[in-house]
Amino acid sequence: MEIIAFTLSLICVALNAYGHILTWPFMIASSATYAWVFQDAKLFGDAWLQGVFILLAIYAWKTWSKSDQAAQAAQTDSTQTSSFKRMPRSWWLFGSFLWSGLFLVIHYVLENHTSSDVALMDAFLTSGSLLATYMSAQKWLENWLVWIFVNSLYIVLYISKDLHLTALLDGLLIVLAVLGWVQWSKKIKQGGQTA
């Protein structure tokens, strides 16, 4: 099952790096598969996270469809535009508070209502992943920075849980996140925003 989840996740992030809308159906499939893998490994925060990822993927699919339609309409008006953008400056502080708040809530649940043996790390990375997924749904370039940070720490967690293939996946996801940063930066520059 981990091999299937690995493959679907790799396809999902590769599509996302190029800004393709098929990212989101692949995310739904990979999240459903990884929910099973993580539940089996007693990574309950990560297992529950997959359910939230499915909901966020549906939201992102809808959001990207609308922003792509708006960008196409603007292009027919002979102005070149991109639906990819920089994160609003005001969101840095709000995002930090949001990550902290999610961490506290998730950690409390994992510590008091599950048999998780890595509640602290699981909660921290789960909350960061939620934030990065929301940022990606908004087509904010900086989502890739959050993913690079989170996936670096996930490698350590997954090795400690003997999920070596998933640890390898997170290493590959870091490479794809760098590619995503480059591709989205180009799209923003082509659309007239400074990146």
Secondary structure per residue as TSV (DSSP state, phi and psi in degrees):
chain	resnum	aa	ss	phi	psi
A	1	M	-	360.0	-36.6
A	2	E	H	-62.8	-34.2
A	3	I	H	-65.5	-41.6
A	4	I	H	-64.7	-46.6
A	5	A	H	-61.1	-41.8
A	6	F	H	-57.1	-50.3
A	7	T	H	-63.4	-46.8
A	8	L	H	-62.4	-40.2
A	9	S	H	-65.8	-41.0
A	10	L	H	-62.2	-44.6
A	11	I	H	-61.8	-44.1
A	12	C	H	-57.5	-49.1
A	13	V	H	-72.6	-34.3
A	14	A	H	-62.5	-43.8
A	15	L	H	-62.6	-41.2
A	16	N	H	-64.6	-38.2
A	17	A	H	-58.4	-33.4
A	18	Y	T	-94.9	5.0
A	19	G	T	71.1	31.7
A	20	H	-	-90.8	136.4
A	21	I	T	-65.9	-20.6
A	22	L	T	-67.9	-6.7
A	23	T	H	-48.3	-46.1
A	24	W	H	-74.0	-39.9
A	25	P	H	-64.4	-35.7
A	26	F	H	-68.3	-33.2
A	27	M	H	-65.7	-40.2
A	28	I	H	-59.8	-46.6
A	29	A	H	-66.5	-43.8
A	30	S	H	-68.4	-36.9
A	31	S	H	-66.5	-40.6
A	32	A	H	-62.6	-40.1
A	33	T	H	-70.1	-44.2
A	34	Y	H	-68.2	-26.9
A	35	A	H	-57.0	-42.4
A	36	W	H	-64.9	-47.1
A	37	V	H	-60.6	-46.7
A	38	F	H	-70.9	-35.9
A	39	Q	H	-60.7	-42.5
A	40	D	H	-64.7	-31.6
A	41	A	T	-89.5	5.2
A	42	K	T	61.1	31.3
A	43	L	-	-98.0	75.2
A	44	F	H	-66.1	-37.3
A	45	G	H	-60.9	-44.9
A	46	D	H	-66.5	-35.9
A	47	A	H	-64.9	-46.6
A	48	W	H	-66.9	-34.7
A	49	L	H	-56.9	-35.4
A	50	Q	H	-62.7	-36.4
A	51	G	H	-64.5	-40.6
A	52	V	H	-67.3	-39.2
A	53	F	H	-58.4	-39.6
A	54	I	H	-61.9	-44.6
A	55	L	H	-64.6	-42.4
A	56	L	H	-66.3	-34.5
A	57	A	H	-65.3	-39.1
A	58	I	H	-63.9	-44.9
A	59	Y	H	-60.5	-46.6
A	60	A	H	-65.3	-39.5
A	61	W	H	-58.3	-45.0
A	62	K	H	-66.5	-45.1
A	63	T	H	-63.0	-45.4
A	64	W	H	-65.2	-38.2
A	65	S	H	-59.7	-45.1
A	66	K	H	-66.1	-44.5
A	67	S	H	-68.9	-34.1
A	68	D	H	-66.2	-39.2
A	69	Q	H	-65.4	-40.4
A	70	A	H	-65.4	-40.9
A	71	A	H	-65.5	-39.7
A	72	Q	H	-65.8	-39.7
A	73	A	H	-63.6	-39.9
A	74	A	H	-67.3	-34.9
A	75	Q	H	-68.4	-32.9
A	76	T	H	-69.1	-19.4
A	77	D	T	-86.5	13.1
A	78	S	T	68.2	16.0
A	79	T	-	-106.3	134.5
A	80	Q	-	-87.5	126.2
A	81	T	-	-140.9	161.8
A	82	S	-	-132.6	144.4
A	83	S	S	-85.5	-5.2
A	84	F	-	-85.0	143.2
A	85	K	B	-154.3	168.4
A	86	R	-	-78.8	151.5
A	87	M	-	-71.0	139.6
A	88	P	-	-59.4	139.8
A	89	R	T	-58.1	-35.6
A	90	S	H	-64.9	-18.5
A	91	W	H	-79.5	-19.5
A	92	W	H	-57.5	-50.8
A	93	L	H	-67.5	-46.5
A	94	F	H	-60.0	-43.4
A	95	G	H	-61.6	-38.3
A	96	S	H	-64.8	-43.4
A	97	F	H	-65.6	-39.3
A	98	L	H	-62.9	-45.0
A	99	W	H	-59.7	-45.3
A	100	S	H	-63.0	-44.2
A	101	G	H	-64.5	-45.0
A	102	L	H	-61.1	-42.2
A	103	F	H	-57.6	-47.6
A	104	L	H	-61.3	-43.9
A	105	V	H	-66.5	-48.3
A	106	I	H	-65.2	-40.8
A	107	H	H	-61.9	-43.7
A	108	Y	H	-58.2	-47.0
A	109	V	H	-63.1	-46.8
A	110	L	H	-64.9	-41.2
A	111	E	H	-70.0	-36.1
A	112	N	H	-103.8	-13.7
A	113	H	H	-131.3	10.3
A	114	T	S	-138.1	174.4
A	115	S	-	-99.6	24.2
A	116	S	-	-59.6	136.2
A	117	D	S	-104.8	5.9
A	118	V	-	-137.5	43.5
A	119	A	H	-58.6	-40.2
A	120	L	H	-63.3	-53.7
A	121	M	H	-66.9	-41.2
A	122	D	H	-60.6	-44.0
A	123	A	H	-66.6	-42.5
A	124	F	H	-62.5	-47.1
A	125	L	H	-74.6	-33.1
A	126	T	H	-63.2	-46.3
A	127	S	H	-66.3	-38.5
A	128	G	H	-65.4	-36.9
A	129	S	H	-67.3	-38.6
A	130	L	H	-61.5	-45.5
A	131	L	H	-62.2	-46.5
A	132	A	H	-63.5	-37.7
A	133	T	H	-66.8	-41.4
A	134	Y	H	-61.4	-43.6
A	135	M	H	-61.8	-38.9
A	136	S	H	-65.6	-40.2
A	137	A	H	-61.6	-31.5
A	138	Q	T	-82.0	-4.8
A	139	K	T	63.2	37.5
A	140	W	B	-88.4	125.5
A	141	L	T	-52.7	-39.4
A	142	E	T	-67.4	-8.3
A	143	N	H	-57.3	-32.3
A	144	W	H	-65.9	-33.5
A	145	L	H	-65.8	-41.6
A	146	V	H	-64.3	-43.1
A	147	W	H	-62.8	-39.4
A	148	I	H	-61.0	-45.7
A	149	F	H	-63.0	-50.3
A	150	V	H	-64.1	-45.9
A	151	N	H	-65.6	-31.2
A	152	S	H	-60.5	-43.3
A	153	L	H	-74.6	-32.3
A	154	Y	H	-61.6	-33.8
A	155	I	H	-56.1	-46.6
A	156	V	H	-62.8	-45.9
A	157	L	H	-61.5	-46.4
A	158	Y	H	-69.5	-34.1
A	159	I	H	-63.7	-41.1
A	160	S	H	-65.0	-22.6
A	161	K	T	-100.4	10.8
A	162	D	T	59.8	30.5
A	163	L	-	-101.7	68.0
A	164	H	H	-66.9	-36.9
A	165	L	H	-65.6	-39.2
A	166	T	H	-69.5	-34.8
A	167	A	H	-63.4	-41.7
A	168	L	H	-61.8	-42.4
A	169	L	H	-56.0	-45.1
A	170	D	H	-65.6	-32.1
A	171	G	H	-64.3	-43.2
A	172	L	H	-66.6	-34.7
A	173	L	H	-65.4	-31.2
A	174	I	H	-64.9	-43.6
A	175	V	H	-61.0	-45.5
A	176	L	H	-65.9	-31.1
A	177	A	H	-66.5	-38.2
A	178	V	H	-64.3	-43.7
A	179	L	H	-60.5	-42.6
A	180	G	H	-59.2	-43.7
A	181	W	H	-58.2	-46.3
A	182	V	H	-63.8	-47.8
A	183	Q	H	-64.7	-45.4
A	184	W	H	-67.5	-35.8
A	185	S	H	-60.6	-42.0
A	186	K	H	-62.0	-44.1
A	187	K	H	-63.0	-39.2
A	188	I	H	-65.5	-43.6
A	189	K	H	-64.1	-41.1
A	190	Q	H	-64.1	-31.1
A	191	G	T	-83.7	-3.1
A	192	G	T	97.9	-0.7
A	193	Q	-	-90.4	153.4
A	194	T	-	-86.5	135.1
A	195	A	-	-118.4	360.0
